Amino acid sequence: MTILQRIFSRLLSDLPQANSFQDVLPLIEKGAFDEAYRVFCEVIDNDPRLSKVGDVYIMWADLELQVNCNARKTLELLDKAQEMGYSQIAYYYAERAQALWITGEHQMALQFYEKSVAADSSLYYLSDYARALSCNNDKRAMTVWQQVLERDPKNFLANAYIGWEAAKAGDKDKALLMSKKAEELASSARDFFELGHLYQVSEEFQSAINKYLEANKLGYQDQGLNAYIADCYLSLGDENQARKYAKLAMSSKPDNYYVKHVWEKCQSCDGAC
């Protein structure tokens, strides 16, 4: 059972009126975040009692980040959860960490990631913490990823990020070995999206595009994916393709922070987007 499944199961058992939320989880798991957000908000609108439940606000905050990347609103929703009281402690800490990361408060974010792991040492939260350490170029990242790998040798994220850490350290042989394992373990649309992101931050932009397109082919439905593809094409100097994907992203997610950022980058190029 995934963390989200556990949270939804707990919520549905504690709040019989929350049964309408059962349609949200399948949408989240296939990357249909926009639709999940719409259904989630409809449920709350139709049952005001749910607006008194702190855990509901944490899920709301999670979807706000996935759909709009709006850290300010996410933090406001988490403040409401704190005001109401909540049972999902690790989930609360992890969501606050993600929002703080987006606002650039990386050290504070890492502190909340640490709190989430202290509250729940499951691989889900440990992996989130390790990923943040990797993205912050923190030397602790490799140690934490090794802990994940020891507990789950076939963990896709651990293999992928250990490969990335090895590459940053100049260990090309280990980087190649772990990256190959990660490629073999990748199976879901989300896995291929994650590979795309790793290639993008490693400045291997064509490989990133290929993985993003593969994620899309496998059914990854988050339309923000087009912004990542556009950003990679900008880095490759292919403005025509960048404009194409930036327009697709803006047509579906005009309020998303990252989408708007890529759109502005596209507009600053020679020629009009």
N, C-alpha and C positions, 0 to 999 in steps of 0.2 A: 504494500500500500504506500503510495507516494505521500509526501507531506501535505499537498493540497487535498488529496483524497481523505486523509486523516482529519484535516481541519473541517472539510465539508461534512464528513460523517459525524463528527462531534457536534457541529452546528445543527445539522438536521435532526439529530437525536435529542438535543437539548431544546430545540425550538421547532415544534411540529409545524408552526406556520411558515417555516422557512423551506418547505419542500419544493417550492418553485425554483430554488437555487440549484436543484439537481440537474437542470439543463445547462448550467453555466460551465461546470467542470469539463465535460467533453469538448466544448468549444475552446477552452483554454488549452487543453492538451494537444489540440491540433493547430494551435497558433492563431485561431480565429478570435483574436483579442477584441477587435471592434464589436463583433457580434456578441461576445461574452459580456462586454461592458454595457451594451444596449440592454440585453436581457436582465443583467444584474440591476441596473437602474430602474427598469420597469417593475421588478419585484419589489424594490424598496418603495417606489411611488405607490404601488398598490397595497402595501401593508406598512403603514407608518410605525407599527410596533417595532419593526426591525431597525429603525433609526435610533433606537434606545440601546442597541447591543454593540458593545465595544468591538467584538471580533468581526462584526460586519464591516466596521469602518477600516479595519486592517485589510480585509479582502478588497474593499473599495480602493484603498490606497495602492494596493498591489496592481489592480487593473489600471488605475490612473497612470502609473509609471509605464506599464506595458503599452498602453494605447497612446498617451499624450506626452510621456516623458516629462510631465509637469511636476517637478520636485516641490515647488512651493505649495501647490494644492495637496500633494501627497503628505507633506508634513502637517498641513492643517487637518487632514483627515486622521492622521495618527494622533494628533493632539486631542481630537474628539474621542478617539478610542481610549486614550489615557484618562480623559475626563469621565467616560462611561464605566471604565473598568473592563478588563479583558482577561481571557484565560490562556490565549496562545502567546506566551511570553517570548519564545524564541522567534516566532513569526513576526511579532511586533518589532523586536530588535533588528532583525534582518531587513525589514522594509524601511525602517528609519535609516539604517546604514546605507541602503541603496540610494535613498533620496539625498542624504548628506553627500554621498559620493558625487552625485550629479551637480550639486551646488559647489563642488570643489573643496569641500571640507573633508579631505581624505583621511587625515589623522583621527578626526572625530568619528568618521565612518568606520574606520578599522576598530575603534574601541567598541562600537555597537556590534560589529561582526563578532568580536571576541565574546561579547555578552550573549549573543545568540547561541554560540557554540557552548558556552558555559551552561546555558539553560537547556540545551538539547544537542548532544554530541553526535547526532545522526550524520550520515554522509552528506545529506542535503545541505545542512548548515555548514559543515566542515568544508565542503567544496566551495560554497559561496565565499567563505572566509579566505580560502586558499586562492581563489580567483582574484579577489581584491588585492591580496598581497602581491600576486604576480603582476597585476596591472599597475601597482605602485612601485614596482621594481624593488620590493622588500626581500631581503635575503632569507627571511623565514619561509618564503613561499615553497621552496623545494622541500623543506622538512615537512610542512603540512601536507603537501601533495603526496609525499611518500607515505604518510600516515593513511591517507585515503586509499592509496594503491595497496598497502599491506592488508587493509580490511576488505578490499574488493579489487583483485588483480585485473579484472576485466572492465574496470570503470573507465568509460570513454574519456571523461573530462580529465582524469588524473593522467592518463597516457598522453593526451593531447598537450596538456599544460606542462608536464614534465619535459616533453619534447621542446616546448617553447623556452622553458627555463634553461635547458641544456644548450639551445642555440644561442641564447643571450650570453651564456658563460663561455661560448666558443668551442663547446664539445660537439662537433658536427656529427661524429659517429653515433653518439647517444641520441642526438636530436633526430637523426634520420631513422634510427631504430624505433624510438617512441612514436614518432609521427606516423610511421608505417603501421604500427600497432593500432594507433588511433583511427587511421583510415579503415583498417579491417574491422574495427569495432563499431564504427559509425553505422547506424541503421535507420534512425528516425530523421524526419525533416529538421528537427531542432538540432540534432547532432551535426548535420551538414551546415546549418546556419552558424553553429559555434566554430566549426572548422573555417568557414569563410571569414569570421571575425578574427580568428587567430592569424590567418594569412594576411588579412588587411593590416593589422597592427604590426605584422612582421614586414610590411611593405612589399609583399608578394601579391600585387594587386590583381593580376590576371588569374592566379590560382584562387584568390578570394572570390572573384566574379564567378568562376566556374562552380565553386561550392555553393554560393548563394543561389545560382540558377538551379543547381541540383536540389537544394532545399525547396525551392519553389515548385520544381517538378514533382517532388514527393508530397506536396500538399501544404507546405508552410504558408499560412494564409495571412500573416501579418504584412500588410501592404507597406509598412515602413521599410521592408526589405529593399524596395526599389531605391530608397535614399542611400542605402549602403552601397548598392551597385553603382549608382550615379557618382558617389564620392570616389569609388575606386577608379571609375573611368576618368574623373577629373585628374586624379593622381597620375594616370597614364597619359594624360594630355589629349584624350579623345573627347572633345567638347560636344560633338554631335550625339554620341551615345549617352554622355552625361546629361545633356538636356532632355533626351528622350525619357530616361528613367526618373529624372528629377520631376518632370511634368506628371508622370504616372504617380509618383509619391505625393505630389501636391494635390492632385485631383482626388485622392482618397484620404489623405491625412494632413490637411493644411494647417492644423493646430498643433501638430507634433513638433516639439522643440528641435529635434535632430533634423527632421524633414525641412523645417524652415531654414535651419543653418545651412544645409546642403543647397537649398534653393538660392540662398543669398550668395553662396560661393559660386554657383553656376551663373548668376546674374553679373558677377564681377568679372567673368571671363570676357574675352573679346567677342562681340556679337551679342545679340539679345537672346535670352533664353525663352 
